[in-house]
């Protein structure tokens, strides 16, 4: 039985969803990458190497020729040959006897198989169904357990992320303020350097 692949939730629960503009920009980058990077070409397929029997069967199917039925004459009762010369009659009788032995062996095996099928066929079929149902129940139980574990992990991740949401927001705000202060400091330093250079120009001009 084909089992649908499990879906693992991997996105964070506390981050804001990307805006429509960001999604469009990401999609445009993906399309640009796909357009500029051609997909690798697959190697050519090897030539087929069919057996003569397969080639014959494919030709029969292509020509819409019906499949020839199984020749059952070998299993039918053999007719005794008519009067003929002794040597020829002996050969014909040997051929008839050989075919009769083949027919007898086949029919005996067929009767045994039918008897076994009549005696054990229903039980074997029920036993096969029983094992198939047990295997199906085992796979369904494993699937349910896996889905339950996925739900438990996702719930645990959501709770943990919710517990540290305030801390993460505080750290992000602190980081933003820190980056802003670094930029303000760099601007102030550049302004101070410009003032120093300007003051040095004034003094050099006065001298």
C-alpha positions in Angstrom: 0.0 0.0 0.0 1.4 3.4 -1.0 1.8 5.7 2.0 1.6 9.5 1.4 4.8 11.2 2.5 4.7 12.9 5.8 4.8 16.7 5.9 7.3 18.1 8.3 6.5 21.6 9.5 9.8 23.5 9.5 8.9 27.2 9.4 9.2 29.3 12.6 6.1 30.2 14.4 7.1 33.7 15.7 8.6 35.3 12.6 6.4 37.5 10.5 5.3 36.2 7.2 7.1 37.6 4.1 5.3 40.4 2.3 3.9 40.0 -1.2 6.7 42.2 -2.5 9.3 39.9 -1.0 7.6 36.8 -2.4 7.5 38.4 -5.9 11.2 39.4 -5.6 12.1 35.8 -4.6 10.1 34.3 -7.4 11.7 36.7 -9.9 15.2 35.6 -8.7 14.2 32.0 -9.0 12.9 32.5 -12.6 16.1 34.4 -13.5 18.3 31.6 -12.2 16.3 29.0 -14.1 16.5 31.0 -17.3 20.3 31.6 -17.0 21.2 28.1 -15.9 20.1 25.5 -18.4 19.1 22.1 -17.0 21.7 19.4 -17.5 20.9 17.1 -20.5 20.2 13.5 -19.7 22.5 10.9 -21.2 21.0 9.1 -24.2 19.1 5.9 -23.5 21.0 2.7 -24.3 19.6 0.7 -27.2 17.1 -2.0 -26.2 18.3 -5.5 -26.2 15.2 -7.7 -26.4 15.3 -11.5 -26.6 14.1 -13.1 -29.8 10.9 -14.3 -28.0 10.2 -10.7 -26.9 10.8 -9.4 -30.4 8.4 -11.9 -31.8 5.7 -11.1 -29.2 6.2 -7.3 -29.8 5.8 -7.9 -33.6 2.6 -9.9 -33.0 1.2 -7.1 -30.8 2.1 -4.4 -33.4 0.4 -6.3 -36.1 -2.7 -6.8 -33.9 -2.5 -10.6 -34.4 -4.5 -12.5 -31.8 -2.6 -14.7 -29.5 -2.7 -18.3 -30.6 -4.5 -20.6 -28.1 -2.7 -23.4 -26.3 -2.6 -26.6 -28.4 -4.5 -29.1 -26.4 -4.3 -32.0 -28.9 -1.4 -33.5 -26.9 -3.8 -33.9 -24.0 -6.6 -35.4 -26.0 -7.3 -39.1 -26.4 -5.1 -40.6 -29.2 -6.6 -42.4 -32.1 -5.1 -45.7 -33.1 -3.5 -45.7 -36.6 -5.1 -47.5 -39.4 -3.8 -50.7 -41.0 -0.4 -50.2 -42.6 3.0 -51.9 -43.0 4.4 -53.4 -39.8 7.4 -51.1 -39.5 5.3 -48.0 -40.1 2.6 -49.3 -37.7 5.2 -49.8 -35.0 6.4 -46.2 -35.3 2.9 -44.8 -35.3 2.0 -46.9 -32.2 5.1 -45.7 -30.4 4.1 -42.1 -31.2 0.6 -42.6 -30.0 1.9 -44.3 -26.8 4.3 -41.5 -26.0 1.5 -38.9 -26.4 -0.8 -41.0 -24.3 1.8 -41.1 -21.5 2.2 -37.3 -21.7 -1.6 -36.8 -21.6 -1.9 -39.2 -18.7 0.8 -37.4 -16.6 -0.7 -34.0 -17.3 -4.3 -35.2 -16.4 -3.1 -36.9 -13.3 -1.2 -33.8 -12.1 -4.2 -31.7 -13.0 -6.6 -33.9 -10.9 -4.2 -33.7 -8.0 -3.9 -29.9 -8.2 -7.7 -29.5 -8.5 -8.2 -31.8 -5.4 -5.6 -29.8 -3.4 -7.3 -26.5 -4.5 -10.7 -27.8 -3.5 -9.4 -29.0 -0.2 -7.0 -26.2 0.8 -7.7 -23.3 -1.7 -10.3 -21.5 0.4 -8.2 -21.8 3.6 -5.1 -20.6 1.8 -6.9 -17.6 0.4 -8.4 -16.7 3.8 -4.9 -17.1 5.4 -3.4 -14.8 2.7 -6.1 -12.2 3.4 -5.4 -12.5 7.1 -1.7 -11.8 6.7 -2.4 -9.0 4.3 -4.8 -7.4 6.8 -2.3 -7.7 9.6 0.4 -6.1 7.5 -2.1 -3.3 6.6 -3.0 -2.7 10.2 0.7 -2.6 11.1 1.5 0.0 8.4 -1.5 2.1 9.4 -0.5 2.0 13.0 3.1 3.0 12.1 1.7 5.9 10.0 -0.6 7.0 12.8 2.3 6.9 15.3 4.5 8.9 13.0 1.9 11.6 12.4 1.3 11.8 16.2 5.1 12.2 16.8 5.2 14.9 14.1 2.3 16.7 15.8 4.0 16.4 19.2 7.2 17.8 17.9 5.4 20.7 16.1 3.5 21.5 19.3 6.7 21.4 21.3 8.4 23.7 18.9 5.5 26.1 18.9 5.5 26.2 22.7 9.2 26.8 23.0 9.2 29.5 20.3 6.2 31.1 22.1 8.1 31.1 25.4 11.1 32.9 23.9 9.1 35.2 21.7 9.6 38.2 24.0 13.3 37.5 24.4 13.8 37.2 20.7 11.9 40.4 20.1 14.0 42.1 22.8 17.2 40.8 21.3 16.1 41.9 17.8 15.3 45.4 19.1 18.6 45.6 20.9 20.4 44.5 17.8 18.6 47.2 15.7 19.5 49.8 18.3 23.1 48.6 18.4 23.4 48.8 14.6 21.8 52.3 14.7 24.2 53.4 17.3 27.2 52.1 15.3 26.0 54.0 12.2 25.4 57.1 14.3 28.9 56.8 15.7 30.5 56.3 12.3 28.6 59.4 11.0 29.8 61.4 14.0 33.4 60.3 13.4 33.2 61.2 9.8 31.7 64.6 10.7 34.5 65.1 13.3 37.1 64.2 10.7 35.6 66.7 8.3 35.7 69.4 10.9 39.3 68.6 11.7 40.3 68.7 8.1 38.4 72.0 7.7 40.1 73.5 10.8 43.5 72.4 9.5 42.8 74.1 6.1 41.9 77.3 7.9 45.1 77.3 10.0 47.2 76.5 6.9 45.5 79.3 5.1 46.2 81.8 8.0 49.9 80.9 8.1 
